Amino acid sequence: MNSIKVHDKTFVPYLKDEELQEVVKKVALDIYEDYKDEVPVFVGVLNGVIMFFADLLRHYPGECELAFLQVSSYSGTESTGIVYKKMDLTKEVKDRHIILVEDIVDTGNTIESLFEYFKNTQRPKSVKVASLLLKPEVYKKDFKIDYVGKEIPNKFVLGYGLDYDELGRNLRDLYQLEEGKINEK
């Protein structure tokens, strides 16, 4: 893995695809242990979750259903602090067990917004959260992240579904922003 340039920023290697697959498999099996006698609905939060979501389902040995919704809270490499819903939920989940699948949890604003959305409008039987990545340094919400693939430092990451201004999602490996480059223009 070599450093890469996306738009005006340089990203350095962080996690290889093989390492990511091991993390994803563990999350899938942990979820299965809790839901092996149920048919949960996996709800993917688009767009960044797409790679993790697909691989999670490949590793999940039980029956399940899927749905999607789309929200956004990022501009460039920074969270705006405001969560915008861009696409509504694609499936009825009332009285169902749902696994809310996220690519990354940092501030927790998106998770908080989604918990409110599900509680007030969808009324599932239960909601649990599975996130590939968690930034514990900046996560200050009271909502439990039930399944965490990997805790990472508070650095901007790219690849495996995560983007920088819409580019880099298709990279198999995960990269992080090169030190000292966050304010580069």
VEXLOSE-334820 format. One record per residue (C-alpha): residue in three letters; z, y, x. Coordinates in steps of 0.05 Angstrom, whole numbers, plus 32768, in hexadecimal, padded with zeros to 4 digits. Layout:
// residues N
ALAZYX...
// end
This chain:
// residues 185
MET800080008000ASN7FEC8044801BSER7FFE808A8004ILE7FD080A67FCFLYS7FBE80EB7FB8VAL7FBA80FB7F6DHIS7FA581417F5AASP7FCD816E7F8ALYS8005813D7F9BTHR801081057FCDPHE803380C57FB7VAL805080907FE4PRO805880457FD6TYR809680317FB0LEU80917FED7F8DLYS80597FBA7F92ASP803C7F987F55GLU805D7F567F69GLU80A27F777F69LEU80937F987F26GLN80807F557F07GLU80C27F367F1CVAL80E87F707EFDVAL80BF7F6B7EBCLYS80C87F207EB7LYS81147F287EBDVAL81157F5C7E85ALA80EA7F307E58LEU81187EF47E62ASP81567F1E7E57ILE81397F377E14TYR81267EF07E01GLU816E7ED87E0CASP81857F0A7DD8TYR814C7EFF7DA7LYS81367EB77DAEASP81487EA87D66GLU81287EE87D4CVAL80E37F077D49PRO80EE7F4D7D66VAL80BC7F867D62PHE80AD7FA37DA6VAL809D7FED7D9EGLY8078800A7DD8VAL807F80557DE6LEU8039806B7DFBASN8018807B7E2AGLY8040806A7E68VAL805C80287E4EILE801880057E48MET801B7FDC7E89PHE80657FCA7E83PHE805C7FBA7E39ALA80217F8B7E45ASP80447F677E7ELEU80867F637E58LEU80637F407E1FARG80407F107E4FHIS80847EFB7E6ATYR80A77EF97E27PRO80AA7EAF7E12GLY80BE7EB97DC9GLU809C7ED17D8ACYS80977F1C7D81GLU80707F537D5FLEU80587F957D7CALA80527FDD7D68PHE8046801F7D8BLEU805780687D86GLN804780A27DB3VAL807480DA7DCBSER8071810A7E06SER80A381347E2CTYR8082813F7E70SER805881767E8DGLY804081657ED3THR807B81477EF9GLU80B281677ECFSER80D281557E8CTHR80CA818F7E5BGLY810B817B7E38ILE80E5817B7DF6VAL80CB813B7DD7TYR808A813F7DB0LYS807581077D82LYS802A80FD7D8AMET801F80BD7D62ASP8049809E7D2CLEU806380567D2CTHR802C80237D1FLYS80567FF07CF9GLU808D7FED7CC4VAL80CE7FDA7CE7LYS81027FE27CAFASP81387FAC7CB5ARG81187F907CF5HIS81347F887D3BILE810D7FB67D68ILE81087FBA7DB3LEU80F480017DC6VAL80CC7FF87E06GLU80C980337E37ASP80A9803A7E7BILE80DF80677E97VAL811F80887E80ASP813680C67EA5THR815880FE7E7DGLY815C80D27E3FASN813F81087E12THR810780DB7DFAILE813780A17DEBGLU816680CF7DC6SER812D80EA7D9CLEU811380A47D8DPHE8158808A7D79GLU815C80C37D47TYR811680B47D2EPHE8125806A7D23LYS816980767D04ASN815380AC7CD4THR810D80957CC0GLN8101804B7CD2ARG814580297CC6PRO813D7FEB7CF1LYS81727FB57CF2SER817E7FC47D3CVAL81607FEC7D75LYS81657FD97DBEVAL81437FFB7DF8ALA811E7FDA7E31SER810880067E6ALEU80E37FF27EA8LEU8104802B7ED0LEU814480537EC9LYS815980917EF0PRO81A5808D7EE9GLU81AF80CE7F10VAL819280F77ED7TYR819F80CB7E9ALYS81D980EB7E76LYS81D180D27E2EASP820180A47E08PHE81CA80747DF3LYS81CD80317E15ILE818F801A7E3AASP81967FD07E2ATYR81637FB37E5AVAL81547FD77E9CGLY81207FBB7ECBLYS81347FE67F07GLU815E80237F15ILE813A80567F41PRO814B80997F62ASN813980D97F3FLYS80F380DE7F5CPHE80B180E47F37VAL808C80A27F35LEU804380917F28GLY801C80527F18TYR802680147EEEGLY801A803E7EAFLEU803E807D7EC6ASP801280BA7ED3TYR800E80FD7EF4ASP7FE6812B7EC6GLU7FC380EE7EA7LEU7FAE80CE7EE9GLY7FCB80917F0DARG7FDD80667ED1ASN7FAD802F7EE7LEU7FCD80247F2BARG7FEC7FDE7F31ASP80237FF47F5FLEU8058802A7F56TYR805880687F82GLN808A80A17F89LEU807D80EA7F98GLU807F80F77FE3GLU80BF811B7FF9GLY80B981667FFDLYS807A81677FD2ILE809681747F8CASN808681BE7F8DGLU804281B77FAFLYS800C81DE7F8A
// end
